[in-house]
Amino acid sequence: MGQSQLRIPGMKNELAAAVKQVLEDYPNGYKNLMGEPGDSSIRSKVSIGDAENIQFVQHSASGRAVLSWQALLLTTDEHEVARKKFRAAYQQLQGLSVKMGPRTYKLRSKYDLPDLDQKFVALVFELEPANSYTEPVKVELQLNFQMPMDWMVGVIVYDRDRKDNEPGRVLRSF
């Protein structure tokens, strides 16, 4: 299985390194990672090999401005290629060790293998051990079908105010 992961371009632990960098700058409001502002997004200084688009997007939640970091890893018309990229991304993120403030946390999420009938799959990673500081911080891995025939794989790091099971922002801004 490790061999198949190496055949997927741009996934040589670059995703794990990028997400780690983003999470570790979360306490600073991502100030160290933001580049030039654009029309509706801010360029990210964090890069991932052949990712198609990486940016910070500002939106409002509960009346306050919130930033999310979004990385579009792949767009393809082949579901099997998207599933492999999704699985490889999950393997990089599961158990990732992140230092925030004085403590170290690990990303954890249950894996559900996406099938052809599912047009949208989102795995939400939580930081463990959970506490009031890390509770709102989520990392979401998405496999999303977009018309006419594209499968998209992406990752979003965001701050969630509410405690529910709804997925975060869908990668539609790309």
QUIDAKA-V285704 format. One line per field, one symbol per residue. phi: phi as a letter, one per 40 degrees, with the letter a starting at -180 (. if undefined). A space follows every 50 residues. Layout:
phi: ???
//
This chain:
phi: .cccccccdgbcgccdcccdcccccddcggdcbcbccbcbabccccbbeb dcababbbabafgbcbbbbbbccabacbdccccccdcccdccccgdcbbb gcbbbbcbaccbccbccccabbbccbcbccacccdccbbbbbbbcbccab bbbabbbabbccbabccccccbcc
//
